[in-house]
Amino acid sequence: MKEKYIQVGGRKVAYLSVSSHSNDKATSPHAQKHKIVFLLHGWGGSKESWTPLLDKLVTELVGKTFIAVDFPGFGDSEEPPHGWNVEDYARWFEHFVAAIYKENGLSEDYEVIVHSFGGRVLLKLFANNFRHGVAARPDRLVLIAAAGVKHGKSLRVRVAGAAARAGKAVMNWPVLRRLAPLAQKILYKALRTHDYEKTSGVMRETFLKVIDEDLRNSILEIHRPTLIIWGDRDSYVPVKDAYLMHKEISGSELHIIEGGKHGIHKTHTDLVANLVRKFINK
């Protein structure tokens, strides 16, 4: 498994590349003309998020080159020049695919595995009908806890939001001002908004733009063999989204993992790898 870099839109992009061959000497897609499998991580993740699953897939799927990329602003890739929305990331990914294909002399369609935020990008690509990149399209999709469906605010979030507004006024008192950062952390924890808490600057602006878009209608644009994998205890992207996607994507396969949470590709690696292997090998 090698870490590589490529320029896309004038910015450095980092990715991992590994091919499923016996001697592990040739790691470029061009070397053996392997089928490309792109892996798109979730918000707050990176290319390394896929390492446990890649270790399994590279030994179980032959004739594949796996490319796990760091989205701009994550891992070792440079940040976007300003706050991006999902459209910006979708356009960027098409240019990334074009750059990889040009560098390695490829043309055939690829396969893609996404988790959480990576699902938003994939849904937007289908909504856009792949306007900005190469002729290659994903011909098989694996959606792992894929985000993209916007939900209304729960009672817990509305109550906590009201408490936050009231608390902000109280925290402006000089004697309590020093406690504001601690109170803010407690609130973020209660709201389960760790992703927002960990961002700043451009990436905080990006986060707010990304979560504001509802890509529900984009699901209807998917007409490719699709495998949907979800944990029944996912507290970030509810399992009801899995059933919605399964209903709207004709011929899709759905597997709900009992006891699985949001990061099931890391906590239930063997099971997920087995499902992916069977699906891709069909």
C-alpha positions in Angstrom: 0.0 0.0 0.0 1.6 3.3 -1.1 0.8 6.9 -0.3 0.8 9.0 -3.4 0.1 12.6 -4.3 -1.4 14.3 -7.4 -2.3 17.8 -8.4 -5.9 18.5 -9.0 -7.1 22.1 -9.6 -3.7 23.4 -8.5 -3.9 21.7 -5.1 -2.1 18.7 -3.6 -4.3 15.6 -3.2 -3.1 12.6 -1.2 -4.3 9.1 -1.7 -3.5 5.4 -1.0 -3.1 3.0 -3.8 -2.8 -0.8 -3.6 -3.4 -3.5 -6.2 -4.6 -7.1 -5.6 -1.8 -9.0 -7.2 0.4 -11.7 -5.8 3.9 -10.2 -5.8 3.0 -6.6 -4.7 5.7 -5.1 -7.0 3.5 -3.2 -9.3 1.2 -0.8 -7.6 0.1 1.5 -10.3 -3.3 1.0 -12.1 -1.4 1.2 -15.4 0.9 -1.7 -14.5 -1.7 -4.5 -14.8 -4.7 -2.6 -16.1 -6.7 -3.5 -13.1 -10.3 -2.4 -12.5 -10.2 0.8 -10.3 -12.2 0.8 -7.0 -12.3 4.3 -5.5 -13.0 4.6 -1.7 -14.5 7.9 -0.4 -14.3 8.5 3.4 -16.7 10.1 5.8 -16.6 13.6 7.4 -13.7 13.8 9.8 -12.2 10.7 8.2 -9.3 10.2 5.8 -7.8 7.7 3.4 -6.5 5.8 6.5 -10.1 5.2 7.6 -10.2 2.5 5.0 -7.0 0.7 5.9 -8.6 -2.2 7.9 -11.1 -2.9 5.0 -8.4 -2.5 2.4 -6.2 -5.1 4.1 -9.1 -7.6 3.7 -10.3 -6.6 0.2 -6.8 -6.7 -1.4 -6.5 -10.3 -0.5 -10.1 -11.3 -1.4 -10.7 -9.4 -4.7 -8.4 -10.1 -7.6 -7.7 -7.8 -10.6 -8.5 -4.6 -8.6 -6.6 -1.4 -7.8 -8.0 0.3 -4.8 -7.6 4.1 -4.5 -8.6 5.7 -1.1 -8.4 9.5 -1.4 -8.3 12.3 1.1 -11.0 14.8 0.3 -9.7 18.5 0.2 -9.5 19.7 3.8 -9.0 16.2 5.2 -6.0 14.0 5.9 -3.0 15.1 3.9 -4.8 16.9 1.1 -4.8 20.7 1.0 -7.9 22.7 2.1 -10.3 24.1 -0.5 -9.7 27.8 -1.2 -13.1 28.7 0.4 -16.0 27.0 2.0 -17.2 24.3 -0.3 -20.6 22.7 -0.8 -21.4 19.2 -2.0 -21.4 20.4 -5.6 -17.8 21.6 -5.3 -16.7 18.2 -3.9 -18.6 16.3 -6.6 -16.9 18.5 -9.3 -13.6 18.0 -7.6 -13.9 14.2 -7.5 -14.6 14.1 -11.2 -11.4 16.0 -11.9 -9.6 13.7 -9.5 -10.8 10.7 -11.5 -9.8 12.3 -14.7 -6.3 13.0 -13.4 -5.9 9.4 -12.2 -7.2 8.0 -15.5 -4.9 10.3 -17.6 -1.9 9.5 -15.5 -2.4 5.8 -16.0 -3.9 5.5 -19.5 -7.3 4.2 -18.3 -10.8 4.4 -19.8 -13.0 1.7 -18.4 -15.7 2.3 -15.8 -14.8 2.1 -12.1 -16.4 0.8 -8.9 -16.8 2.9 -5.8 -17.2 2.4 -2.0 -18.4 5.3 0.1 -19.0 6.0 3.7 -21.1 8.7 5.2 -20.0 12.1 3.7 -18.6 10.2 0.7 -22.2 9.2 0.0 -23.2 12.8 -0.3 -20.6 13.3 -3.0 -21.7 10.2 -4.9 -25.4 11.3 -4.8 -24.5 14.7 -6.1 -22.5 13.1 -9.0 -25.6 11.1 -10.1 -27.8 14.2 -9.7 -25.3 16.1 -12.0 -25.2 13.2 -14.5 -21.3 13.4 -14.3 -20.9 16.7 -16.2 -17.4 17.6 -15.3 -15.1 14.6 -15.6 -14.1 11.8 -17.9 -16.4 9.4 -19.7 -15.9 6.7 -17.1 -18.8 6.2 -14.6 -19.2 4.0 -11.5 -20.7 0.8 -12.6 -21.0 -0.8 -9.1 -21.7 1.1 -5.9 -21.3 0.2 -2.2 -23.0 2.6 0.2 -21.9 2.2 3.8 -24.0 4.4 6.1 -24.2 6.9 3.3 -25.3 10.4 4.2 -27.4 12.7 2.1 -30.9 12.7 3.4 -31.7 15.8 5.5 -33.9 15.3 8.6 -35.8 17.9 10.6 -34.4 18.9 14.0 -35.3 16.5 16.7 -36.9 17.7 20.0 -33.5 17.2 21.7 -31.8 19.5 19.2 -34.5 22.2 19.4 -34.5 22.2 23.2 -30.7 22.3 23.4 -30.6 25.1 20.8 -32.9 27.2 22.9 -30.8 26.4 26.0 -27.7 27.5 24.0 -29.2 30.8 23.1 -30.2 31.4 26.7 -26.9 30.3 27.9 -25.0 32.6 25.6 -26.6 35.6 27.2 -25.8 34.3 30.7 -22.2 33.6 29.7 -21.7 37.2 28.7 -21.7 38.0 32.4 -18.0 38.9 33.1 -17.8 36.5 36.1 -18.9 33.5 33.9 -17.2 34.4 30.6 -14.2 32.2 31.4 -16.5 29.2 31.6 -17.9 29.7 28.1 -15.5 27.3 26.2 -16.3 24.5 28.7 -20.0 25.1 28.4 -19.8 25.1 24.7 -18.0 21.7 24.7 -20.7 20.2 26.9 -23.4 21.5 24.6 -21.7 20.1 21.5 -21.4 16.7 23.2 -25.1 16.8 24.1 -26.0 17.6 20.5 -23.6 15.0 19.2 -22.1 17.7 16.9 -18.4 16.6 17.3 -17.8 17.2 13.6 -18.7 20.9 14.0 -16.7 21.3 17.1 -13.6 19.9 15.5 -13.8 22.3 12.5 -12.6 25.9 12.1 -12.2 28.5 9.4 -12.8 27.2 5.8 -13.8 23.7 7.0 -16.3 25.0 9.5 -18.0 27.0 6.7 -17.8 23.9 4.5 -19.4 21.7 7.1 -22.4 24.1 7.5 -22.9 24.2 3.7 -22.6 20.4 3.3 -25.1 19.4 6.0 -27.6 22.0 4.7 -28.4 20.2 1.5 -31.0 17.5 1.1 -30.0 15.0 -1.6 -33.0 12.8 -1.2 -34.2 13.2 -4.8 -30.7 12.3 -6.1 -31.2 8.7 -4.9 -33.7 8.3 -7.8 -31.0 9.0 -10.3 -29.0 5.9 -9.4 -29.5 3.1 -11.9 -26.4 0.9 -11.1 -26.0 -2.3 -9.1 -25.8 -1.1 -5.5 -25.0 -2.7 -2.2 -26.2 -0.9 0.9 -24.6 -1.7 4.3 -25.8 -0.1 7.6 -25.6 -0.6 11.3 -28.9 -0.8 13.2 -27.4 1.3 16.0 -26.1 4.2 13.8 -26.7 7.4 15.7 -25.3 9.7 13.0 -27.1 8.5 9.9 -30.3 6.7 10.9 -31.0 3.2 9.6 -34.3 4.4 8.2 -32.2 6.1 5.5 -30.9 2.6 4.5 -34.4 1.4 3.9 -35.3 4.6 2.0 -32.3 4.1 -0.4 -33.1 0.4 -0.8 -36.6 1.3 -1.8 -35.6 4.0 -4.3 -32.6 2.2 -5.9 -34.1 -0.5 -8.1 -32.5 -3.9 -7.6 -30.3 -2.8 -4.7 -29.1 -5.2 -2.0 -29.6 -4.2 1.7 -27.7 -5.6 4.6 -28.3 -4.3 8.2 -25.6 -5.3 10.7 -27.0 -6.0 14.1 -25.2 -4.0 16.8 -23.3 -1.9 14.2 -22.8 1.8 14.6 -21.7 4.4 12.2 -18.1 3.1 11.6 -19.1 -0.4 10.7 -16.4 -0.7 8.0 -13.9 -0.5 11.0 -15.8 -2.3 13.7 -17.2 -5.1 11.6 -14.5 -5.3 9.0 -14.6 -9.0 8.2 -18.4 -9.0 7.7 -18.3 -5.9 5.5 -15.4 -7.2 3.5 -17.3 -10.5 2.9 -20.4 -8.6 1.7 -18.4 -6.4 -0.6 -16.5 -9.4 -2.1 -19.6 -11.3 -2.9 -21.3 -8.3 -4.4 -18.3 -7.2 -6.6 -17.6 -10.7 -7.7 -21.1 -11.3 -9.1 
